[in-house]
């Protein structure tokens, strides 16, 4: 239990700290690598070096001091790409890269002038986009938890009432995801086990508009 509690605390602390990424003033997207503006970067072994180099350049252009260490926190999947990149590049960064790179701990070592940490609690943003209002029995699955849109709410956990229009339906869905006001009226609360699943993954409906619902998770 001590180990489990320690791990849970680590998740909470990492999640709370890393969630502050939403308050940053600098960002990168696919356009920085020659792609489409507003589209997330698909990280590969071919662009990982360029991505870190451009991140450092952007920090320098904005006069972020380089007299102190710089850190990058990456997901386990990006960690795997960094490891593959080192191998594909013939271990040209072996001296730096292997110093902790394959230990499986949070701190991986140095890579492209950054101290690299791997965490499973990096904030993710997903956008659910719709073009019309939902229809009866449509489902939305988030982290394995199923929400069912219905014209008649009923009493089954995870049910969400279809609204008068698309925007109202997304409002109801956002409330159901967050477990906020409206339980029993616009949605039926999910089971305790499913609420725990959503909480452990840090799932939250951040905002919604006429056609989109923005979700965050960790």
C-alpha beads as a LAMMPS data file, in Angstrom:
LAMMPS data file: protein, C-alpha beads

218 atoms
217 bonds

1 atom types
1 bond types

-500.0 500.0 xlo xhi
-500.0 500.0 ylo yhi
-500.0 500.0 zlo zhi

Masses

1 110.0

Atoms # bond

1 1 1 0.000 0.000 0.000
2 1 1 2.889 2.368 0.719
3 1 1 4.233 1.838 -2.790
4 1 1 0.784 2.372 -4.294
5 1 1 0.188 5.537 -2.274
6 1 1 3.609 6.899 -3.241
7 1 1 2.872 6.247 -6.910
8 1 1 -0.530 7.908 -6.632
9 1 1 1.041 10.973 -5.002
10 1 1 3.647 11.129 -7.762
11 1 1 0.891 11.078 -10.380
12 1 1 -0.987 13.880 -8.622
13 1 1 2.100 16.055 -8.175
14 1 1 3.371 15.480 -11.720
15 1 1 -0.079 16.084 -13.118
16 1 1 -0.609 19.333 -11.216
17 1 1 2.798 20.681 -12.224
18 1 1 2.737 19.580 -15.856
19 1 1 -0.812 20.892 -16.327
20 1 1 0.689 24.398 -16.151
21 1 1 1.730 23.946 -19.776
22 1 1 -1.635 25.539 -20.652
23 1 1 -0.273 28.826 -19.242
24 1 1 2.840 28.946 -21.414
25 1 1 3.335 31.756 -23.920
26 1 1 5.545 29.845 -26.376
27 1 1 4.452 26.823 -28.359
28 1 1 5.358 24.729 -31.372
29 1 1 3.183 22.995 -33.925
30 1 1 3.501 21.266 -37.276
31 1 1 4.122 24.598 -39.033
32 1 1 7.472 24.939 -37.231
33 1 1 8.606 21.796 -39.041
34 1 1 7.294 22.910 -42.418
35 1 1 3.790 21.477 -41.993
36 1 1 0.347 22.865 -41.244
37 1 1 -0.329 25.609 -38.716
38 1 1 -2.555 24.577 -35.820
39 1 1 -1.823 20.879 -36.295
40 1 1 0.062 18.890 -33.659
41 1 1 3.543 17.605 -34.463
42 1 1 3.732 13.912 -35.280
43 1 1 7.049 13.025 -33.656
44 1 1 9.247 10.590 -35.596
45 1 1 12.876 9.499 -35.619
46 1 1 13.276 11.725 -38.691
47 1 1 12.172 14.978 -37.033
48 1 1 12.946 14.518 -33.328
49 1 1 16.376 16.191 -33.591
50 1 1 14.971 19.121 -35.584
51 1 1 12.122 19.514 -33.095
52 1 1 14.470 19.853 -30.110
53 1 1 16.821 22.144 -32.057
54 1 1 13.948 24.458 -33.029
55 1 1 12.610 24.441 -29.464
56 1 1 15.993 25.633 -28.224
57 1 1 16.190 28.242 -30.984
58 1 1 12.735 29.579 -30.098
59 1 1 13.746 29.860 -26.449
60 1 1 16.918 31.743 -27.427
61 1 1 14.985 34.085 -29.738
62 1 1 12.741 34.983 -26.830
63 1 1 15.686 35.715 -24.544
64 1 1 15.064 32.801 -22.208
65 1 1 18.283 32.578 -20.245
66 1 1 20.667 29.837 -21.259
67 1 1 22.838 30.126 -18.169
68 1 1 20.707 27.563 -16.343
69 1 1 19.797 23.994 -17.301
70 1 1 16.864 23.487 -19.636
71 1 1 14.448 20.615 -19.180
72 1 1 12.057 18.691 -21.386
73 1 1 9.375 16.331 -20.102
74 1 1 8.266 13.834 -22.719
75 1 1 5.799 10.970 -22.908
76 1 1 6.893 7.306 -22.865
77 1 1 6.166 7.069 -26.612
78 1 1 8.366 10.074 -27.394
79 1 1 10.992 8.542 -25.109
80 1 1 10.933 5.455 -27.331
81 1 1 11.459 7.673 -30.392
82 1 1 14.431 9.386 -28.725
83 1 1 15.962 5.986 -27.979
84 1 1 15.428 4.828 -31.570
85 1 1 16.874 8.089 -32.861
86 1 1 20.073 7.475 -30.925
87 1 1 20.365 4.009 -32.401
88 1 1 19.483 5.091 -35.947
89 1 1 22.109 7.836 -35.740
90 1 1 24.838 5.326 -34.935
91 1 1 25.145 6.363 -31.270
92 1 1 26.715 9.672 -32.270
93 1 1 25.297 10.957 -28.996
94 1 1 26.230 7.800 -27.101
95 1 1 28.266 9.438 -24.365
96 1 1 25.388 11.718 -23.380
97 1 1 22.503 9.540 -24.434
98 1 1 23.410 6.343 -22.638
99 1 1 23.972 8.096 -19.333
100 1 1 20.638 7.050 -17.893
101 1 1 18.896 6.741 -21.244
102 1 1 17.955 3.082 -20.910
103 1 1 17.520 2.830 -17.147
104 1 1 13.733 3.184 -17.283
105 1 1 13.718 5.920 -14.617
106 1 1 12.162 9.356 -14.912
107 1 1 15.469 11.052 -15.682
108 1 1 16.821 9.840 -19.005
109 1 1 19.944 11.937 -19.394
110 1 1 20.865 14.781 -21.733
111 1 1 19.692 15.105 -25.320
112 1 1 20.050 18.098 -27.640
113 1 1 21.089 20.385 -24.761
114 1 1 18.054 19.464 -22.644
115 1 1 17.820 17.414 -19.470
116 1 1 15.188 14.867 -20.473
117 1 1 12.560 13.428 -18.154
118 1 1 9.904 10.904 -19.094
119 1 1 6.488 11.078 -17.465
120 1 1 3.149 9.369 -17.999
121 1 1 1.389 12.496 -16.718
122 1 1 2.094 14.938 -19.531
123 1 1 -1.016 16.971 -20.329
124 1 1 -2.781 15.950 -23.547
125 1 1 -5.488 17.838 -25.380
126 1 1 -8.049 16.173 -27.632
127 1 1 -10.805 17.887 -29.573
128 1 1 -14.068 16.104 -30.335
129 1 1 -15.503 17.690 -33.487
130 1 1 -19.090 17.287 -34.631
131 1 1 -20.966 18.603 -37.665
132 1 1 -24.512 18.031 -36.428
133 1 1 -26.392 17.140 -33.273
134 1 1 -26.094 13.583 -32.010
135 1 1 -28.815 11.029 -32.534
136 1 1 -30.434 8.592 -30.145
137 1 1 -28.061 5.844 -28.859
138 1 1 -24.900 7.513 -30.260
139 1 1 -21.965 6.768 -27.948
140 1 1 -18.770 8.586 -27.009
141 1 1 -15.986 6.530 -25.427
142 1 1 -13.298 8.309 -23.383
143 1 1 -10.571 6.313 -21.695
144 1 1 -12.727 3.202 -21.931
145 1 1 -15.718 4.913 -20.292
146 1 1 -18.833 4.959 -22.485
147 1 1 -21.303 7.850 -22.597
148 1 1 -24.585 7.206 -24.434
149 1 1 -26.652 10.025 -25.956
150 1 1 -30.384 9.470 -25.550
151 1 1 -33.606 11.332 -26.262
152 1 1 -35.025 9.874 -23.022
153 1 1 -32.438 10.025 -20.264
154 1 1 -33.418 6.897 -18.345
155 1 1 -31.460 5.728 -15.306
156 1 1 -28.428 3.871 -16.673
157 1 1 -25.016 5.150 -15.581
158 1 1 -23.300 7.081 -18.376
159 1 1 -26.508 8.179 -20.108
160 1 1 -26.477 11.738 -21.464
161 1 1 -29.576 13.641 -22.577
162 1 1 -29.671 14.955 -26.125
163 1 1 -30.159 18.699 -25.957
164 1 1 -32.370 20.999 -27.980
165 1 1 -29.475 21.492 -30.387
166 1 1 -25.855 20.465 -31.008
167 1 1 -24.377 23.004 -28.588
168 1 1 -26.738 21.957 -25.785
169 1 1 -25.872 18.296 -26.298
170 1 1 -22.152 19.076 -26.042
171 1 1 -22.865 21.072 -22.863
172 1 1 -24.586 18.024 -21.379
173 1 1 -21.733 15.750 -22.426
174 1 1 -19.157 18.093 -20.887
175 1 1 -21.085 18.075 -17.596
176 1 1 -21.254 14.277 -17.651
177 1 1 -17.519 13.974 -18.271
178 1 1 -16.682 16.386 -15.439
179 1 1 -19.344 15.081 -13.077
180 1 1 -20.566 18.647 -12.582
181 1 1 -24.044 20.153 -12.243
182 1 1 -26.919 18.358 -13.951
183 1 1 -26.606 14.828 -12.574
184 1 1 -29.992 13.138 -12.757
185 1 1 -31.336 15.820 -15.090
186 1 1 -29.052 16.172 -18.100
187 1 1 -26.953 13.067 -17.447
188 1 1 -26.695 10.007 -15.217
189 1 1 -23.469 9.811 -13.240
190 1 1 -21.099 7.046 -14.334
191 1 1 -20.280 4.210 -11.965
192 1 1 -17.801 4.791 -9.147
193 1 1 -15.287 2.571 -10.962
194 1 1 -15.619 4.576 -14.189
195 1 1 -15.369 7.896 -12.337
196 1 1 -12.154 6.625 -10.772
197 1 1 -10.896 5.637 -14.243
198 1 1 -11.532 9.144 -15.558
199 1 1 -9.959 10.768 -12.500
200 1 1 -6.838 8.609 -12.680
201 1 1 -6.383 9.619 -16.312
202 1 1 -6.983 13.269 -15.472
203 1 1 -9.834 13.486 -17.982
204 1 1 -11.672 16.804 -18.010
205 1 1 -13.868 18.651 -20.476
206 1 1 -12.066 21.967 -20.736
207 1 1 -14.473 23.856 -22.997
208 1 1 -17.108 23.352 -25.652
209 1 1 -18.621 25.366 -28.477
210 1 1 -21.195 24.736 -31.194
211 1 1 -19.130 22.065 -32.963
212 1 1 -16.244 21.152 -30.655
213 1 1 -15.568 19.739 -27.212
214 1 1 -12.014 20.163 -25.931
215 1 1 -10.774 17.511 -23.510
216 1 1 -7.611 17.266 -21.476
217 1 1 -6.054 14.165 -19.960
218 1 1 -2.815 13.110 -18.314

Bonds

1 1 1 2
2 1 2 3
3 1 3 4
4 1 4 5
5 1 5 6
6 1 6 7
7 1 7 8
8 1 8 9
9 1 9 10
10 1 10 11
11 1 11 12
12 1 12 13
13 1 13 14
14 1 14 15
15 1 15 16
16 1 16 17
17 1 17 18
18 1 18 19
19 1 19 20
20 1 20 21
21 1 21 22
22 1 22 23
23 1 23 24
24 1 24 25
25 1 25 26
26 1 26 27
27 1 27 28
28 1 28 29
29 1 29 30
30 1 30 31
31 1 31 32
32 1 32 33
33 1 33 34
34 1 34 35
35 1 35 36
36 1 36 37
37 1 37 38
38 1 38 39
39 1 39 40
40 1 40 41
41 1 41 42
42 1 42 43
43 1 43 44
44 1 44 45
45 1 45 46
46 1 46 47
47 1 47 48
48 1 48 49
49 1 49 50
50 1 50 51
51 1 51 52
52 1 52 53
53 1 53 54
54 1 54 55
55 1 55 56
56 1 56 57
57 1 57 58
58 1 58 59
59 1 59 60
60 1 60 61
61 1 61 62
62 1 62 63
63 1 63 64
64 1 64 65
65 1 65 66
66 1 66 67
67 1 67 68
68 1 68 69
69 1 69 70
70 1 70 71
71 1 71 72
72 1 72 73
73 1 73 74
74 1 74 75
75 1 75 76
76 1 76 77
77 1 77 78
78 1 78 79
79 1 79 80
80 1 80 81
81 1 81 82
82 1 82 83
83 1 83 84
84 1 84 85
85 1 85 86
86 1 86 87
87 1 87 88
88 1 88 89
89 1 89 90
90 1 90 91
91 1 91 92
92 1 92 93
93 1 93 94
94 1 94 95
95 1 95 96
96 1 96 97
97 1 97 98
98 1 98 99
99 1 99 100
100 1 100 101
101 1 101 102
102 1 102 103
103 1 103 104
104 1 104 105
105 1 105 106
106 1 106 107
107 1 107 108
108 1 108 109
109 1 109 110
110 1 110 111
111 1 111 112
112 1 112 113
113 1 113 114
114 1 114 115
115 1 115 116
116 1 116 117
117 1 117 118
118 1 118 119
119 1 119 120
120 1 120 121
121 1 121 122
122 1 122 123
123 1 123 124
124 1 124 125
125 1 125 126
126 1 126 127
127 1 127 128
128 1 128 129
129 1 129 130
130 1 130 131
131 1 131 132
132 1 132 133
133 1 133 134
134 1 134 135
135 1 135 136
136 1 136 137
137 1 137 138
138 1 138 139
139 1 139 140
140 1 140 141
141 1 141 142
142 1 142 143
143 1 143 144
144 1 144 145
145 1 145 146
146 1 146 147
147 1 147 148
148 1 148 149
149 1 149 150
150 1 150 151
151 1 151 152
152 1 152 153
153 1 153 154
154 1 154 155
155 1 155 156
156 1 156 157
157 1 157 158
158 1 158 159
159 1 159 160
160 1 160 161
161 1 161 162
162 1 162 163
163 1 163 164
164 1 164 165
165 1 165 166
166 1 166 167
167 1 167 168
168 1 168 169
169 1 169 170
170 1 170 171
171 1 171 172
172 1 172 173
173 1 173 174
174 1 174 175
175 1 175 176
176 1 176 177
177 1 177 178
178 1 178 179
179 1 179 180
180 1 180 181
181 1 181 182
182 1 182 183
183 1 183 184
184 1 184 185
185 1 185 186
186 1 186 187
187 1 187 188
188 1 188 189
189 1 189 190
190 1 190 191
191 1 191 192
192 1 192 193
193 1 193 194
194 1 194 195
195 1 195 196
196 1 196 197
197 1 197 198
198 1 198 199
199 1 199 200
200 1 200 201
201 1 201 202
202 1 202 203
203 1 203 204
204 1 204 205
205 1 205 206
206 1 206 207
207 1 207 208
208 1 208 209
209 1 209 210
210 1 210 211
211 1 211 212
212 1 212 213
213 1 213 214
214 1 214 215
215 1 215 216
216 1 216 217
217 1 217 218
